Amino acid sequence: VFLEYADTSSSARAKAALNGRRFANNLVVAVYFPEDKFSSGDYDFDVGQQTSA
């Protein structure tokens, strides 16, 4: 699931609020996704590549 926000402060709050929660007994792992990959439709991403933002 991708969520897109208008500004970084909103996305940071959402990431903090959602990460670690459970949805339908599944653990939510919230990460930032590279905008260029999202825009180009390249949804292949290794969470280990995650950068802090």
Long-range contacts (C-beta under 8 A, 24 or more apart in sequence): 2-33, 2-38, 4-38, 8-53, 12-53
